Every structure is written in C-alpha cells, then in structure tokens.
Amino acid sequence: MADHGRRVLLLSNSTQAGHDYLEHAAAPIQEHFPAGGRIAFVPYALHDWDRYTAKAAAGLGALGYKVTGVHTGDPATVVAEADGVFVGGGNTFRLATGVHRTGLADVLRERVADGLPYMGASAGTVLAGPSIRTTNDMPIVQPPTFTALGLIGFHINPHFLSGAVVPDFMGETREQRLAEYLEENETPVVGLPEGSWITAHGTTVTAGGAHDAVLFARGAEPGPLPVGSDLSALETAPHVGVAGDAGC
Amino acid sequence: MADHGRRVLLLSNSTQAGHDYLEHAAAPIQEHFPAGGRIAFVPYALHDWDRYTAKAAAGLGALGYKVTGVHTGDPATVVAEADGVFVGGGNTFRLATGVHRTGLADVLRERVADGLPYMGASAGTVLAGPSIRTTNDMPIVQPPTFTALGLIGFHINPHFLSGAVVPDFMGETREQRLAEYLEENETPVVGLPEGSWITAHGTTVTAGGAHDAVLFARGAEPGPLPVGSDLSALETAPHVGVAGDAGC
C-alpha cells in the first residue's frame, strides 16, 4: 500500500448526543476535506440510500461541502470526480456487502492510496481496518468476505464503551468480546469511544477527539491511548486482509 | 425436515445471575434428556474446549448426566453414541466455523431429525435457527457460511434486552438492530430474554421460562410472546438456509 499519500479520518460515531449530525467533528472534517469540495458518499450501511445521502448532504453541506451518493451513478465515476469520500455508519455487514458487490472496495483502496481523503464513521471506520471482525453490529446479511479496505494496519472498535452495562446481565461486555477477538487474531484493536477519532496522514497515525482510546493487544492488559497518542507503531500487522477471510 | 421426532430445547443463557451454570434450567433439562443419559457436548464457541467441556460436565453432572466433548474423538461418533447433544454458548461465529469445518452441522441436522434431543444455550440456540444473522456476537472469525442448522423455522435473538442501555450512548439498541435485520430478511425473530427458553417437540413449539419473549416480524410493531405461547405458527419460513447465505 502506498501509505505516503494516505489521508484518513476515522470517527467513532457520526452523531454525538446533543449535537447535529457530524457537528461534533466539524473541526477535523474541515481540516480533512478541501474547502468547498465534492464528497462522494457511500450510503450502503443503511437501507434507504437516498434518504441517508440527503442526511449526509445536510450535515456536510453545513460545513460547505457538496455531496453525491455513489449509488446515483457509476460508483467508481462518482468517486473519481470527488475531492473526498465519506463512508457513513449503519450496519457493517450491509456496508461490506455493498462495497464488495459493486467493486467499490478496490476503487477505494486505489484512490485512497493515491491521496483521496477518506472519512469513515462507525461502520465506515470499521471498514477502513484490515477486516470487519471488530464491528459491534448484527450480521444481518452475509458479505462475500470479512476482509475490509485495509487503509490502516490495525482494527478499530467504534462506539467503545467499557464495562458491564446492566447489572446481572450475562451478555458479554465489550472487553470480553475483544478478548475473544484476541484469542483468534493477532492484529491489535483500538477501542474508540464516541466523540473520538483517528487520523492517518501518510505514515503518521494519531488519536484525536474528546476521550482517550483503549488499546487491546494480545498478551497485554487493555491500556489507555491518550488523545494525541502516536498510533503508528500499531501498524506492524499486514495492512490488507486477515488469514482465513479469503472466503472462497 | 422430519419435524415429527424433533426434540429441541433452546436456552437464552446458560448462566443466570445468582445461579450455578445451567441451574436455572434444571427442570426443563431433566424433562429434555433421558435420566442418566450420555450427552455429547459441542464446545466450539469458546477457545479452550477441554476447560469448557469440564464446565459442562460439572453442570450437567449435577443433574445426573455424563458428558463427552465432541472434540475428544470423531465428532460424529461421539454424537452417535450419545443420548442427547448440548451446544454451549460463547461466540457464534467461532461455533459456526467449528460445526461446518468438522462436518458436525450435517450430522446434527440428521440426528436431530431422527429424534436425538438437542439443547442449545446462547450461541448454541442461535445455531438452531435458519442462520446466525440474529446473534449478538462479534464476528471474530469468518465462518464458511451464515447458514445454521435450521432445527427450527424462525430466528432467535438470545440475551434479549429491550431499550437503550446507556444514556446518550449512540450505539444501536437491540430493537434497532432487529429492525435492521427485518429490512433485509423475512424470517421472524423471537427475542428471548435471559432466564427463558423455547421447546420444540415435533410440530409443537412453546415459549418457556421466567420472562415473556418478544416477537419481531416484518411490517408489525414488536409484540409480547407470553410464557406458554404456542410459537409453531412462526415456522412458516423455510427451515434451512437463508437466500444469499450459500457462500461459495
């Protein structure tokens, strides 16, 4: 992967309680996308693509951008004509199915390697990792593969929330789920709380936003990644794909 | 599917707060498996199969059963020599990978159709449905297919818990996740709270346990399924497989 031109902004969440859509991340978004630019929006994570694109157009429109849904034309062409791409949140399995079936996965890998700014939120942030194995979402559809875009060389768990959520409830905590992930996988995971984000500019990868992130790595207790931390050392893992995810 | 000999017991959870493993379900288990019987245990949902089998042996041993892990010999042979099978909870993706890779999925479908009592808990309950699309688990490994055993003709969401769990947290509620499932799938889902279970005896399917279940069906608001409800009318859907899950 040609990392040196990479410009990636990965938000844990697109809507923060008490704020309009994307409002909490206005500053990093305006640093990320060129002023007044055309943004190709990938709406596949939700069911109603037109409605979702209208929502993205309103949120990014308030920041001065023009939004086009990739489903309104040939997806590769819409991306080719854009100054940036935004992959919205929703269901990660539906999103992965969409980008693989349309061929957009390969298009995005190539264009981001060439320097096209990529922004993801929630499912769109998971998709930027090596695989979708650290999504919180329900597997409502079966994508052809769990392999994701591999724009960054570690996994992200968005909407990260520590601890048991309901007294006496026996479902797993997020930490237990990620410990199970580490039983099966070597690539580390950054637990990214709501209100926080990660930026990757070339080979520089940085934690940003309102709250510290949490590192989950094999053989170590979970540990804090304070806002401002350099995360580039986590990119020791292969950037694209995970053993066993090739599908067929 | 030869439903008429079917004997299936599907627990939402294996451990209830304040109780030992399986203790809360002692009564239905002792109705389900023949007294003193040999139980084949499927431990694939957790990482340490020996340790998990020891736990199942202790829990079922307290109820008079003898437990053998299917991994301690040829899985089909262990099942063939058993009076019942118990598929334990853990991670549904890891479980599905295990039963498909070993060929146990086909063995279990055949033996349960022939009358072998099947008990599942949590992931083992999801596995009894048409697909794993309604699991709560993190997709830490990619199974060859989302298609499950199809022992019952509707989906179950175990550990069902209504409503938002943390104020101002933007992750989806369980209801939102199941609404997204219904955007993509027609088979109804029974949300099964902890402490509750479903029994299928031949063509009779019944809600049991401590708390009412919740029905999620396309085009309808979620509605209660009181303890004792006849669920057999939900089995209108195809019993095995879901369109698009065939994988390769």
Boltz contact constraints between the chains, C-beta under 6 A:
constraints:
  - contact:
      token1: [A, 13]
      token2: [B, 170]
      max_distance: 6.0
  - contact:
      token1: [A, 15]
      token2: [B, 170]
      max_distance: 6.0
  - contact:
      token1: [A, 17]
      token2: [B, 168]
      max_distance: 6.0
  - contact:
      token1: [A, 47]
      token2: [B, 183]
      max_distance: 6.0
  - contact:
      token1: [A, 91]
      token2: [B, 180]
      max_distance: 6.0
  - contact:
      token1: [A, 133]
      token2: [B, 139]
      max_distance: 6.0
  - contact:
      token1: [A, 133]
      token2: [B, 140]
      max_distance: 6.0
  - contact:
      token1: [A, 138]
      token2: [B, 177]
      max_distance: 6.0
  - contact:
      token1: [A, 139]
      token2: [B, 133]
      max_distance: 6.0
  - contact:
      token1: [A, 140]
      token2: [B, 133]
      max_distance: 6.0
  - contact:
      token1: [A, 140]
      token2: [B, 180]
      max_distance: 6.0
  - contact:
      token1: [A, 140]
      token2: [B, 181]
      max_distance: 6.0
  - contact:
      token1: [A, 140]
      token2: [B, 184]
      max_distance: 6.0
  - contact:
      token1: [A, 141]
      token2: [B, 184]
      max_distance: 6.0
  - contact:
      token1: [A, 142]
      token2: [B, 146]
      max_distance: 6.0
  - contact:
      token1: [A, 142]
      token2: [B, 245]
      max_distance: 6.0
  - contact:
      token1: [A, 146]
      token2: [B, 142]
      max_distance: 6.0
  - contact:
      token1: [A, 159]
      token2: [B, 171]
      max_distance: 6.0
  - contact:
      token1: [A, 165]
      token2: [B, 165]
      max_distance: 6.0
  - contact:
      token1: [A, 168]
      token2: [B, 17]
      max_distance: 6.0
  - contact:
      token1: [A, 170]
      token2: [B, 13]
      max_distance: 6.0
  - contact:
      token1: [A, 170]
      token2: [B, 15]
      max_distance: 6.0
  - contact:
      token1: [A, 170]
      token2: [B, 194]
      max_distance: 6.0
  - contact:
      token1: [A, 171]
      token2: [B, 159]
      max_distance: 6.0
  - contact:
      token1: [A, 177]
      token2: [B, 138]
      max_distance: 6.0
  - contact:
      token1: [A, 180]
      token2: [B, 91]
      max_distance: 6.0
  - contact:
      token1: [A, 180]
      token2: [B, 140]
      max_distance: 6.0
  - contact:
      token1: [A, 181]
      token2: [B, 140]
      max_distance: 6.0
  - contact:
      token1: [A, 183]
      token2: [B, 47]
      max_distance: 6.0
  - contact:
      token1: [A, 184]
      token2: [B, 140]
      max_distance: 6.0
  - contact:
      token1: [A, 184]
      token2: [B, 141]
      max_distance: 6.0
  - contact:
      token1: [A, 194]
      token2: [B, 170]
      max_distance: 6.0
  - contact:
      token1: [A, 245]
      token2: [B, 142]
      max_distance: 6.0
  - contact:
      token1: [A, 248]
      token2: [B, 248]
      max_distance: 6.0
